[in-house]
Amino acid sequence: MRFSESLSKNHRFQFVYQNGKSYADRYLVMYVKENGTEKNRIGISVSKKVGNSVVRHRVTRLVRESYRLHEAIFNSGLDIVIVARKSTASAGYYEIEKALLHLGKLHHIIKVYFYVD
């Protein structure tokens, strides 16, 4: 992730949960809060409800890769927490990518939004 860092501390996740704005769809929930820096910080949360460790790590990798490939179109200076829902376990890359871009559009944090089906 060239323009972004990872959110790693629990208190930072909690701050975004409590003070950020959230939107959800079938696969993901996205919380967004401005952080006052020039970089985005992204955190991904996948609970045990989603599946075993293999499934959870797969979902994490898919979300991170989807964000990485599109991070140039996201506004900067944001803390973004992405929470995977249980239905994400059976989703493929394109469903997760579409969900991520859709939630970014709802939050108005994407500079250019286009999706070709």
PyMOL commands that place a pseudoatom at each C-alpha (Angstrom):
pseudoatom trace, name=CA, resn=MET, resi=1, chain=A, elem=C, hetatm=0, pos=[0.000, 0.000, 0.000]
pseudoatom trace, name=CA, resn=ARG, resi=2, chain=A, elem=C, hetatm=0, pos=[1.843, 3.004, -1.307]
pseudoatom trace, name=CA, resn=PHE, resi=3, chain=A, elem=C, hetatm=0, pos=[-0.308, 5.802, 0.085]
pseudoatom trace, name=CA, resn=SER, resi=4, chain=A, elem=C, hetatm=0, pos=[-1.609, 4.066, 3.176]
pseudoatom trace, name=CA, resn=GLU, resi=5, chain=A, elem=C, hetatm=0, pos=[-0.591, 2.631, 6.504]
pseudoatom trace, name=CA, resn=SER, resi=6, chain=A, elem=C, hetatm=0, pos=[-2.262, -0.026, 8.616]
pseudoatom trace, name=CA, resn=LEU, resi=7, chain=A, elem=C, hetatm=0, pos=[-4.378, 0.649, 11.677]
pseudoatom trace, name=CA, resn=SER, resi=8, chain=A, elem=C, hetatm=0, pos=[-2.999, -1.705, 14.268]
pseudoatom trace, name=CA, resn=LYS, resi=9, chain=A, elem=C, hetatm=0, pos=[-3.903, -0.507, 17.742]
pseudoatom trace, name=CA, resn=ASN, resi=10, chain=A, elem=C, hetatm=0, pos=[-7.218, -1.451, 19.310]
pseudoatom trace, name=CA, resn=HIS, resi=11, chain=A, elem=C, hetatm=0, pos=[-7.824, 2.077, 20.645]
pseudoatom trace, name=CA, resn=ARG, resi=12, chain=A, elem=C, hetatm=0, pos=[-7.578, 3.481, 17.098]
pseudoatom trace, name=CA, resn=PHE, resi=13, chain=A, elem=C, hetatm=0, pos=[-10.141, 0.951, 15.857]
pseudoatom trace, name=CA, resn=GLN, resi=14, chain=A, elem=C, hetatm=0, pos=[-12.408, 1.867, 18.776]
pseudoatom trace, name=CA, resn=PHE, resi=15, chain=A, elem=C, hetatm=0, pos=[-12.049, 5.592, 18.047]
pseudoatom trace, name=CA, resn=VAL, resi=16, chain=A, elem=C, hetatm=0, pos=[-13.121, 5.081, 14.430]
pseudoatom trace, name=CA, resn=TYR, resi=17, chain=A, elem=C, hetatm=0, pos=[-16.010, 2.820, 15.500]
pseudoatom trace, name=CA, resn=GLN, resi=18, chain=A, elem=C, hetatm=0, pos=[-17.302, 5.367, 17.998]
pseudoatom trace, name=CA, resn=ASN, resi=19, chain=A, elem=C, hetatm=0, pos=[-16.667, 8.621, 16.102]
pseudoatom trace, name=CA, resn=GLY, resi=20, chain=A, elem=C, hetatm=0, pos=[-16.709, 7.616, 12.456]
pseudoatom trace, name=CA, resn=LYS, resi=21, chain=A, elem=C, hetatm=0, pos=[-19.560, 7.287, 10.020]
pseudoatom trace, name=CA, resn=SER, resi=22, chain=A, elem=C, hetatm=0, pos=[-20.555, 3.842, 8.784]
pseudoatom trace, name=CA, resn=TYR, resi=23, chain=A, elem=C, hetatm=0, pos=[-22.260, 2.324, 5.783]
pseudoatom trace, name=CA, resn=ALA, resi=24, chain=A, elem=C, hetatm=0, pos=[-22.837, -1.334, 5.093]
pseudoatom trace, name=CA, resn=ASP, resi=25, chain=A, elem=C, hetatm=0, pos=[-23.772, -3.669, 2.297]
pseudoatom trace, name=CA, resn=ARG, resi=26, chain=A, elem=C, hetatm=0, pos=[-24.114, -7.425, 1.943]
pseudoatom trace, name=CA, resn=TYR, resi=27, chain=A, elem=C, hetatm=0, pos=[-20.412, -8.214, 2.359]
pseudoatom trace, name=CA, resn=LEU, resi=28, chain=A, elem=C, hetatm=0, pos=[-18.707, -5.344, 4.176]
pseudoatom trace, name=CA, resn=VAL, resi=29, chain=A, elem=C, hetatm=0, pos=[-19.214, -2.581, 6.717]
pseudoatom trace, name=CA, resn=MET, resi=30, chain=A, elem=C, hetatm=0, pos=[-17.020, 0.515, 6.301]
pseudoatom trace, name=CA, resn=TYR, resi=31, chain=A, elem=C, hetatm=0, pos=[-16.303, 3.062, 9.025]
pseudoatom trace, name=CA, resn=VAL, resi=32, chain=A, elem=C, hetatm=0, pos=[-14.585, 6.312, 8.011]
pseudoatom trace, name=CA, resn=LYS, resi=33, chain=A, elem=C, hetatm=0, pos=[-13.125, 9.123, 10.134]
pseudoatom trace, name=CA, resn=GLU, resi=34, chain=A, elem=C, hetatm=0, pos=[-10.752, 11.931, 9.136]
pseudoatom trace, name=CA, resn=ASN, resi=35, chain=A, elem=C, hetatm=0, pos=[-7.330, 11.551, 10.763]
pseudoatom trace, name=CA, resn=GLY, resi=36, chain=A, elem=C, hetatm=0, pos=[-5.649, 14.915, 10.112]
pseudoatom trace, name=CA, resn=THR, resi=37, chain=A, elem=C, hetatm=0, pos=[-2.687, 13.491, 8.199]
pseudoatom trace, name=CA, resn=GLU, resi=38, chain=A, elem=C, hetatm=0, pos=[-1.983, 13.188, 4.494]
pseudoatom trace, name=CA, resn=LYS, resi=39, chain=A, elem=C, hetatm=0, pos=[-2.116, 9.387, 4.492]
pseudoatom trace, name=CA, resn=ASN, resi=40, chain=A, elem=C, hetatm=0, pos=[-4.926, 6.929, 4.841]
pseudoatom trace, name=CA, resn=ARG, resi=41, chain=A, elem=C, hetatm=0, pos=[-4.794, 4.335, 7.573]
pseudoatom trace, name=CA, resn=ILE, resi=42, chain=A, elem=C, hetatm=0, pos=[-6.749, 1.191, 6.855]
pseudoatom trace, name=CA, resn=GLY, resi=43, chain=A, elem=C, hetatm=0, pos=[-7.805, -1.504, 9.283]
pseudoatom trace, name=CA, resn=ILE, resi=44, chain=A, elem=C, hetatm=0, pos=[-9.495, -4.771, 8.379]
pseudoatom trace, name=CA, resn=SER, resi=45, chain=A, elem=C, hetatm=0, pos=[-11.500, -6.766, 10.896]
pseudoatom trace, name=CA, resn=VAL, resi=46, chain=A, elem=C, hetatm=0, pos=[-12.675, -10.313, 10.230]
pseudoatom trace, name=CA, resn=SER, resi=47, chain=A, elem=C, hetatm=0, pos=[-14.272, -12.103, 13.177]
pseudoatom trace, name=CA, resn=LYS, resi=48, chain=A, elem=C, hetatm=0, pos=[-14.388, -15.810, 13.917]
pseudoatom trace, name=CA, resn=LYS, resi=49, chain=A, elem=C, hetatm=0, pos=[-18.022, -15.817, 12.805]
pseudoatom trace, name=CA, resn=VAL, resi=50, chain=A, elem=C, hetatm=0, pos=[-16.795, -15.555, 9.208]
pseudoatom trace, name=CA, resn=GLY, resi=51, chain=A, elem=C, hetatm=0, pos=[-14.926, -18.864, 9.348]
pseudoatom trace, name=CA, resn=ASN, resi=52, chain=A, elem=C, hetatm=0, pos=[-11.741, -20.581, 10.406]
pseudoatom trace, name=CA, resn=SER, resi=53, chain=A, elem=C, hetatm=0, pos=[-8.337, -18.931, 10.177]
pseudoatom trace, name=CA, resn=VAL, resi=54, chain=A, elem=C, hetatm=0, pos=[-7.794, -19.944, 6.550]
pseudoatom trace, name=CA, resn=VAL, resi=55, chain=A, elem=C, hetatm=0, pos=[-11.061, -18.298, 5.490]
pseudoatom trace, name=CA, resn=ARG, resi=56, chain=A, elem=C, hetatm=0, pos=[-10.438, -15.201, 7.620]
pseudoatom trace, name=CA, resn=HIS, resi=57, chain=A, elem=C, hetatm=0, pos=[-6.956, -14.659, 6.185]
pseudoatom trace, name=CA, resn=ARG, resi=58, chain=A, elem=C, hetatm=0, pos=[-8.255, -15.174, 2.645]
pseudoatom trace, name=CA, resn=VAL, resi=59, chain=A, elem=C, hetatm=0, pos=[-10.934, -12.523, 3.194]
pseudoatom trace, name=CA, resn=THR, resi=60, chain=A, elem=C, hetatm=0, pos=[-8.356, -10.161, 4.685]
pseudoatom trace, name=CA, resn=ARG, resi=61, chain=A, elem=C, hetatm=0, pos=[-6.044, -10.628, 1.700]
pseudoatom trace, name=CA, resn=LEU, resi=62, chain=A, elem=C, hetatm=0, pos=[-8.883, -10.047, -0.770]
pseudoatom trace, name=CA, resn=VAL, resi=63, chain=A, elem=C, hetatm=0, pos=[-10.008, -6.836, 0.943]
pseudoatom trace, name=CA, resn=ARG, resi=64, chain=A, elem=C, hetatm=0, pos=[-6.438, -5.542, 1.255]
pseudoatom trace, name=CA, resn=GLU, resi=65, chain=A, elem=C, hetatm=0, pos=[-5.650, -6.305, -2.394]
pseudoatom trace, name=CA, resn=SER, resi=66, chain=A, elem=C, hetatm=0, pos=[-8.863, -4.709, -3.580]
pseudoatom trace, name=CA, resn=TYR, resi=67, chain=A, elem=C, hetatm=0, pos=[-8.039, -1.555, -1.633]
pseudoatom trace, name=CA, resn=ARG, resi=68, chain=A, elem=C, hetatm=0, pos=[-4.408, -1.577, -2.796]
pseudoatom trace, name=CA, resn=LEU, resi=69, chain=A, elem=C, hetatm=0, pos=[-5.357, -1.695, -6.456]
pseudoatom trace, name=CA, resn=HIS, resi=70, chain=A, elem=C, hetatm=0, pos=[-7.801, 1.212, -6.065]
pseudoatom trace, name=CA, resn=GLU, resi=71, chain=A, elem=C, hetatm=0, pos=[-6.132, 3.302, -3.367]
pseudoatom trace, name=CA, resn=ALA, resi=72, chain=A, elem=C, hetatm=0, pos=[-5.166, 6.047, -5.828]
pseudoatom trace, name=CA, resn=ILE, resi=73, chain=A, elem=C, hetatm=0, pos=[-8.846, 6.964, -6.283]
pseudoatom trace, name=CA, resn=PHE, resi=74, chain=A, elem=C, hetatm=0, pos=[-9.567, 7.229, -2.537]
pseudoatom trace, name=CA, resn=ASN, resi=75, chain=A, elem=C, hetatm=0, pos=[-9.316, 10.623, -0.840]
pseudoatom trace, name=CA, resn=SER, resi=76, chain=A, elem=C, hetatm=0, pos=[-6.410, 10.969, 1.583]
pseudoatom trace, name=CA, resn=GLY, resi=77, chain=A, elem=C, hetatm=0, pos=[-6.346, 11.801, 5.279]
pseudoatom trace, name=CA, resn=LEU, resi=78, chain=A, elem=C, hetatm=0, pos=[-8.784, 9.127, 6.421]
pseudoatom trace, name=CA, resn=ASP, resi=79, chain=A, elem=C, hetatm=0, pos=[-8.934, 6.313, 8.927]
pseudoatom trace, name=CA, resn=ILE, resi=80, chain=A, elem=C, hetatm=0, pos=[-10.885, 3.493, 7.281]
pseudoatom trace, name=CA, resn=VAL, resi=81, chain=A, elem=C, hetatm=0, pos=[-12.003, 0.370, 9.124]
pseudoatom trace, name=CA, resn=ILE, resi=82, chain=A, elem=C, hetatm=0, pos=[-13.501, -2.413, 7.022]
pseudoatom trace, name=CA, resn=VAL, resi=83, chain=A, elem=C, hetatm=0, pos=[-15.429, -5.135, 8.805]
pseudoatom trace, name=CA, resn=ALA, resi=84, chain=A, elem=C, hetatm=0, pos=[-16.176, -8.330, 6.908]
pseudoatom trace, name=CA, resn=ARG, resi=85, chain=A, elem=C, hetatm=0, pos=[-19.629, -9.859, 7.323]
pseudoatom trace, name=CA, resn=LYS, resi=86, chain=A, elem=C, hetatm=0, pos=[-20.322, -13.580, 7.488]
pseudoatom trace, name=CA, resn=SER, resi=87, chain=A, elem=C, hetatm=0, pos=[-21.441, -13.719, 3.836]
pseudoatom trace, name=CA, resn=THR, resi=88, chain=A, elem=C, hetatm=0, pos=[-17.950, -12.616, 2.776]
pseudoatom trace, name=CA, resn=ALA, resi=89, chain=A, elem=C, hetatm=0, pos=[-16.642, -16.147, 3.372]
pseudoatom trace, name=CA, resn=SER, resi=90, chain=A, elem=C, hetatm=0, pos=[-18.240, -17.375, 0.150]
pseudoatom trace, name=CA, resn=ALA, resi=91, chain=A, elem=C, hetatm=0, pos=[-17.591, -14.205, -1.878]
pseudoatom trace, name=CA, resn=GLY, resi=92, chain=A, elem=C, hetatm=0, pos=[-15.019, -13.939, -4.619]
pseudoatom trace, name=CA, resn=TYR, resi=93, chain=A, elem=C, hetatm=0, pos=[-12.623, -11.124, -5.364]
pseudoatom trace, name=CA, resn=TYR, resi=94, chain=A, elem=C, hetatm=0, pos=[-14.966, -9.243, -7.700]
pseudoatom trace, name=CA, resn=GLU, resi=95, chain=A, elem=C, hetatm=0, pos=[-17.844, -9.191, -5.201]
pseudoatom trace, name=CA, resn=ILE, resi=96, chain=A, elem=C, hetatm=0, pos=[-15.540, -7.816, -2.513]
pseudoatom trace, name=CA, resn=GLU, resi=97, chain=A, elem=C, hetatm=0, pos=[-14.051, -5.259, -4.888]
pseudoatom trace, name=CA, resn=LYS, resi=98, chain=A, elem=C, hetatm=0, pos=[-17.509, -4.116, -5.970]
pseudoatom trace, name=CA, resn=ALA, resi=99, chain=A, elem=C, hetatm=0, pos=[-18.644, -3.842, -2.326]
pseudoatom trace, name=CA, resn=LEU, resi=100, chain=A, elem=C, hetatm=0, pos=[-15.551, -1.812, -1.375]
pseudoatom trace, name=CA, resn=LEU, resi=101, chain=A, elem=C, hetatm=0, pos=[-16.027, 0.648, -4.237]
pseudoatom trace, name=CA, resn=HIS, resi=102, chain=A, elem=C, hetatm=0, pos=[-19.757, 0.913, -3.552]
pseudoatom trace, name=CA, resn=LEU, resi=103, chain=A, elem=C, hetatm=0, pos=[-19.149, 1.779, 0.116]
pseudoatom trace, name=CA, resn=GLY, resi=104, chain=A, elem=C, hetatm=0, pos=[-16.469, 4.287, -0.872]
pseudoatom trace, name=CA, resn=LYS, resi=105, chain=A, elem=C, hetatm=0, pos=[-18.982, 5.945, -3.152]
pseudoatom trace, name=CA, resn=LEU, resi=106, chain=A, elem=C, hetatm=0, pos=[-21.579, 6.097, -0.359]
pseudoatom trace, name=CA, resn=HIS, resi=107, chain=A, elem=C, hetatm=0, pos=[-19.028, 7.757, 1.928]
pseudoatom trace, name=CA, resn=HIS, resi=108, chain=A, elem=C, hetatm=0, pos=[-18.050, 10.211, -0.851]
pseudoatom trace, name=CA, resn=ILE, resi=109, chain=A, elem=C, hetatm=0, pos=[-14.378, 9.325, -0.408]
pseudoatom trace, name=CA, resn=ILE, resi=110, chain=A, elem=C, hetatm=0, pos=[-13.701, 8.247, -3.989]
pseudoatom trace, name=CA, resn=LYS, resi=111, chain=A, elem=C, hetatm=0, pos=[-12.405, 10.831, -6.438]
pseudoatom trace, name=CA, resn=VAL, resi=112, chain=A, elem=C, hetatm=0, pos=[-13.548, 9.014, -9.574]
pseudoatom trace, name=CA, resn=TYR, resi=113, chain=A, elem=C, hetatm=0, pos=[-16.032, 6.187, -9.565]
pseudoatom trace, name=CA, resn=PHE, resi=114, chain=A, elem=C, hetatm=0, pos=[-16.729, 3.976, -12.503]
pseudoatom trace, name=CA, resn=TYR, resi=115, chain=A, elem=C, hetatm=0, pos=[-17.539, 0.325, -12.727]
pseudoatom trace, name=CA, resn=VAL, resi=116, chain=A, elem=C, hetatm=0, pos=[-17.723, -1.658, -15.904]
pseudoatom trace, name=CA, resn=ASP, resi=117, chain=A, elem=C, hetatm=0, pos=[-19.729, -4.845, -15.665]
for i in range(1, 117): cmd.bond("trace and resi %d" % i, "trace and resi %d" % (i + 1))
show_as sticks, trace
zoom trace
